[in-house]
């Protein structure tokens, strides 16, 4: 039985979500205060956390950041804010997905099942991995896959999990254009409701980290289609 922590200060909503999850055979713990919610999240083991954005004493972004610093527990942010910046901010602080209020309980349950399945798949893949070091190269980029180390030349590049997965997907499809939809499905999962413009934001983040000022970007935008990393790049500026 999966154990879910609900941190939501709107008590009627929290109770409704709690009852629906219990009906689906989830074990639940509910907290209405942000600071106490963080303490519970760090003290106990949960399979997922449903986290409100606006909470008393400590907001959801800070809770997500602190949880993610020490745990990989999946976090679904529940928020009334639906701008791209707000969504990206939630993801950057460690959320795995978000859902905008008001939402249908069926959608929340579907997203919860999706993140729990992703965890199962990742754990299965991790246990099946061969420990032998695998090194990928693209021009002067070097990726050590066993420890997720990325370097450009002699400089180490510090990437988030999604930035790393984005880079790996583009390099694994070297010289082939990858659409925004393909990147979204690969990195966030086919059942994610995140819009493709979030992919554009993460491509920009990745470029800022791996590109060298004054030189053409390794990640080329194919207008209206997607992105590509080409070994036969002629050195023209990114378009």
C-alpha positions, 0 to 999 in steps of 0.5 A, a space after each residue: 500500500 502506497 503512503 501519501 503525504 498531503 500538505 494542504 491548508 484548505 481543510 475541505 479540499 485536504 479532506 476530500 483528497 484524503 477520502 478519495 485516496 483512501 477509497 483507492 487504497 492509499 494510506 494517507 497523512 494530512 498536514 495543514 501547516 507548511 513547517 509541520 508538513 516539512 518536518 513530517 516529510 523529512 521524518 517519515 517515508 512516503 511514496 509521494 507528496 501532494 503539496 499546496 503552493 501557498 501554506 502558512 509559515 512555509 510555502 510549497 516551493 521551499 518545502 519542495 526544495 528542502 525535501 529534494 535536497 535529501 530525498 527523491 520522494 515524488 512531489 506533485 504541486 497543487 496550485 492555483 497559479 498556472 503561468 509558465 513561470 510558476 510551473 517552471 519554478 515549481 519544477 525547478 524547486 523539485 516538484 515532479 509534476 503539478 496540477 492546477 486548482 480547481 482540478 478533477 480528482 480523476 486527473 489527480 489520481 492519474 498523475 499520482 499513478 503516473 509518478 508512482 509508475 515512473 519511480 517503479 520503472 526507474 528503480 527497476 532500471 537502476 537495479 538492472 544497470 551494469 556498473 561498468 562506466 560508460 562514457 559518451 562524447 559530443 565534440 568537447 562534451 564528455 558525459 560519464 553516465 555511471 555518475 552523471 558527470 558532464 564536462 565541456 573541455 576541462 570544465 565540469 558542468 553542473 546539471 539538474 536531473 531534467 537538464 541531464 536527461 534532456 542532454 542525454 536524449 539529444 546526444 542519443 539522437 545525435 544528428 536527428 531532430 527531436 520534437 518538443 513532444 518527444 522530449 516532453 514524453 521522454 523526460 516528463 512521461 507520456 501522461 504528463 500534462 506539462 505544455 511543450 513551452 516548458 521544454 523550451 525553457 529547459 533547453 534555454 537553461 541547458 544552453 546557458 550551462 553547456 554553451 561557450 559565450 561567443 560560440 555557436 550553441 551545440 543545441 540547434 533549434 529547428 523552427 516549428 519542429 524541435 531540436 538537434 545536436 549535429 556533429 557536422 555543424 558548420 559553425 553557424 549561429 543557433 537559430 
